[in-house]
Amino acid sequence: MLEINNLSHVVIGRNKEPLRVLEQVNFMAPGCHVLAVIGPSGSGKTTLLRVIAGLAEAEAGSMMLGGRDLVKTPLYANQLGWVPAEDDSLIDQLTVRENLMSAAILRGAGRTRDELLSRVSHVLVTVGLENIATERTSELALPQRRRLKLGMALVADPVIVLCDDFTVGLDVRSEREFEALLKMVASDRPDRIVIHATDSLANLSSYDTVVVMHEGYVAFHGPARALPHYFTVPTYDEVYARLAKRPAQRWGDSWMKHRDAYYAAFKLGGDAKNLSAAEEDPGDEDRTILMKQTDEPVEDKKTTAELDIRPIIPLPGSFSQAQHLLKRRWTVLRRTPREWVTHGSLLVGMPLVAMLLLLPNLKLIKEVHGGAEAAEVVWPAAHAVSMIVLVQVLLVMFMAVRLGAREIASRRAVFERERIGGVTSCGWLLGSLLFLMPVILVQSVWMEMFLEIISGGLPGTQGAKLLLPALSGVAFASVCLGISANSSTKERAHSACLTVLCINVLLSGALLGLPQALGHVVHPFITAHYGWSGIIDSLKGTAYFAPIDHLVKTWFATPPLAMIMLGVHFVVGVALSFVGLGRRK
């Protein structure tokens, strides 16, 4: 039995004044029960689900389940099945079975592959998708996507299943089928409770009981057949209009006054009482009719001792989650031709761009290598070397933008669903980093090798030339991940990352050298400065350094200092990502 007692929830509004979203909510639901939470938009339905799930904190009250107060000790991740309202929480590039297998792997440690396949097969049959298990999710119709979302919530065999607007946008027939499906899901486990928050008033009779919410108050809880009588309306469709005629608090007070009698009449809790006649609420202008107890037989519910109590499936650790997320990310990349073609084009095209900028000055660089000391040769060659180093660093950073800017923001709905299921922010972030870093390192090393072959050897120490562009890309990718994790949309994340890249171009010190005093203040925040200036500093002792040092007033970081600062930028980006992932959307 899930018992909600005097539950309240308050949020701080924009003007810093508290807004009471839930006010003394009370209802109960036994095992093998399907409960509908209905009410107009803004009545507190979704907030109620989030509080039950532990995604929002209750200000007061209790939620008892099996003798445990969920306010003090929230549900374990695998005791909860969450079906979000968003349809973009699925991974389109995977098949139906692969989506379910991925969810099962992320939510179950220590299970063999045969056990995982058995569980997934059972879920496929339960939600009616066994005939299209090999179809790509992107090819599914809306009702099939909804079934898959429900299946993703069931792979861990949860005790409580919470559905937020599960049937919105469906036709009448599909809506009726889905409500029957929820009944089947509830009966699949004797202690399971299914709660569906919806605006729809259609097919309410298919639910065991209905909770009516109005501006945070419970206005009614009981069988759907009692709704017209209680609200004195001829049909379900007029319930919302009836609610609007009285303040929410009066509806709440009226329900609390008659709740015990209704629960007794319909055997929803406590000892059943015989109501011999209908009663009126004398405190209301409009009559509120209490129904007589019906003669319909009520099925006996199993006691807690008789229920099939199943062990909670343990969650895998963050590193195990990261391993699976990395493998899944590469699968998604392989099945997205546009993405891997873009990455392949950049892998080939970016070194070619750098080569085209190098070729006009390659003769001068070779003359300086041969010992030329004339100013008309050395100075243009030094300028060319400075610019080719900057271009190389910026191209790698552009690749980092392309990879990191949308990595989290575009998959935020997937992460939110999986986080509720037990995936940690650390596991998700580690999986993203393990995917991004090798791609950037390969791109950077390949570009350096390509330019070395074309030029016959660019000036500078080999370690600085090889490591600093790669570290610049890795550090900036981490920063882009941080921006992505804190952005509301992928478009905003991409725009913000491009803006930061432009700032890096202008303030790196290579184009317009800042005074050294100002540079020491600005450059700790500029990733490109350390990749570029660290390589330039490695040119000391060569003919190239003096002209660059004369033209550019910016200070140059030594290669060791540049590597340390790029490491700091990487850590800052990881911290921003972790903070962003930790925020509930």
TAZILIN-V623222 format. One line per field, one symbol per residue. burial: b if it has 16 or more other ideal C-beta (glycine too) atoms within 10 Angstrom, else e. A space follows every 10 residues. Layout:
# TAZILIN-V623222
burial->???
This chain:
# TAZILIN-V623222
burial->bbbbbebbbb eeeeeeeeee bbbbbbbbbb bbbbbbbbbb eebbbbbbbb bbbbbbebbe bebebeeeeb beebbbbbbb bbbbeeeebb bebbbbbbbb bbbbbbbbee beeeebeebb ebbbebbbbe ebeeebbeeb eebbbbbbbb bbbbbbbbbb bbbbbbbeeb eeebbebbbe bbbebbebbb bbbbbbbbeb bebbebbbbb bbbbbbbbbb bbbbebbbeb bebeebeebb ebbeebebee bbebbeebbe ebbbbbbbbe eeeeeeeeee beeeeeebbb bebeeeeeee eeeeeebeee eebebbebee bbbbbbebbe ebeebeeeee eebeebeeeb beebbeebee bbebbeebbe eeeeeebbbb bbbbbbbbbb bbbbbbbbbb bbbbbbbbbb bbbbbbbbbb bbbbbbbbbb bbbbbbbebb bebbeebbeb beebbeebbb beebbbbbbb bbbbbbbbbb bbbbbbbeeb eebbebbeeb beebbebbbb eeebeeeebe ebbeebbbbb bbbbbbbbbe ebbbbebbbe ebebbbbebe ebbebbeebb ebbbebbbeb beeee
